[in-house]
Amino acid sequence: MTRSAVRPAADGRDSGRAALVTGAGTRLGEAMARALGAAGFNVAVHYRSSEAAAARVASEIATSLVTAKPVQADLSDEASTAGLIAKAVGAVGPLSLLVNSASAFEADEIETMTKDSWDLHLNTNLRAPVKLTQDFAAQAVAGRDNLVVNMIDQRVLKLTPQFLSYTASKAALLAVTKTLAQALGPSGIRVNAIGPGPTMRNKRQSEDDWRRQNEATILGHGAKPADIVDALMFFVGAPSVTGQMIAVDGGQHLVWRTPDVLVNE
C-alpha cells in the first residue's frame, strides 16, 4: 500500500490530524515529516540541535491548510523529553500520530562499551520513545485512529556483535512495541514499527562500504527514503494492524552475514 492509503478530508486535511516526528530536521525523519504534511497532517518537527534545518523543514511543509512548527528536546535528557509532547500539542494541536524516529547510533562492542555509550543509547532509543508514548496516550483523543510508529532496525532480526548498545536499545524497543500494542489497543491506540536496512549512507561510511552493504542484500540493493515513507503510510492507512514491524531492507535480515561496516576505520 502506498501513500494513497491516507484518506484526506474534503478540505485537503486528514480530518485535523496532527503528528510529532522526532528527529525530523534531517534524513529519514525529514522525509517522513514532509510526507505527512503532504498528506494533510499538521506536523511538529522535532530536533535536538539542528534548529536551522528543522525550521526550514517546518516552513516548507506549512501551507494554508497545514501547520508545521519546529519543537526542540534533547531525548537523552529525561526532563527535556518529558516536556516534548506538551510542546508539540501546543504547536500543532492534539496528536493522533507519534513517529519515534530520532536515534543515537554510535559504534561500540563489548570490549569498548562504556557507561556513557550504554546510557546514551538506552536513554535516547528506548526510554525516550516509551516516555513519549506514555504522554502521547494521555493526550490522545478518543474515537480517532491513534498511532505510534517506532523506527527500529532490521538488525534486531539478525543479531551481530557490532553496535552493542545500539542493538540492545533497538531490540528492547521492538519488545516494547509489541507489549504496548497490547496495552494500548483497547484505548484505540495502535503501535507498530519499521526496521530499515541500508537506506542512507552514514557520514562516516565510505562509498565502497556502502556499495558492498547494499550489494550483499538478497535483492542486491537497500531501501530509499521513499520506501520508508511508504511503510509509514501503510501503517497510517491500516487501522487493523498493530504490534507489527516491517523490515524495509532489501532482505538484509534474511542473510546470514552481510557487511556490517558503518564506520570506516
Secondary structure as GFF3:
##gff-version 3
##sequence-region A 1 265
A	DSSP	three_ten_helix	3	5	.	.	.	ID=ss1
A	DSSP	beta_strand	18	21	.	.	.	ID=ss2
A	DSSP	alpha_helix	27	38	.	.	.	ID=ss3
A	DSSP	beta_strand	42	47	.	.	.	ID=ss4
A	DSSP	alpha_helix	51	61	.	.	.	ID=ss5
A	DSSP	beta_strand	68	72	.	.	.	ID=ss6
A	DSSP	alpha_helix	78	82	.	.	.	ID=ss7
A	DSSP	alpha_helix	84	92	.	.	.	ID=ss8
A	DSSP	beta_strand	97	100	.	.	.	ID=ss9
A	DSSP	alpha_helix	115	122	.	.	.	ID=ss10
A	DSSP	pi_helix	123	127	.	.	.	ID=ss11
A	DSSP	alpha_helix	128	139	.	.	.	ID=ss12
A	DSSP	beta_strand	146	151	.	.	.	ID=ss13
A	DSSP	three_ten_helix	154	157	.	.	.	ID=ss14
A	DSSP	alpha_helix	164	184	.	.	.	ID=ss15
A	DSSP	three_ten_helix	185	187	.	.	.	ID=ss16
A	DSSP	beta_strand	189	196	.	.	.	ID=ss17
A	DSSP	alpha_helix	207	215	.	.	.	ID=ss18
A	DSSP	alpha_helix	225	236	.	.	.	ID=ss19
A	DSSP	beta_strand	245	248	.	.	.	ID=ss20
A	DSSP	three_ten_helix	252	254	.	.	.	ID=ss21
###
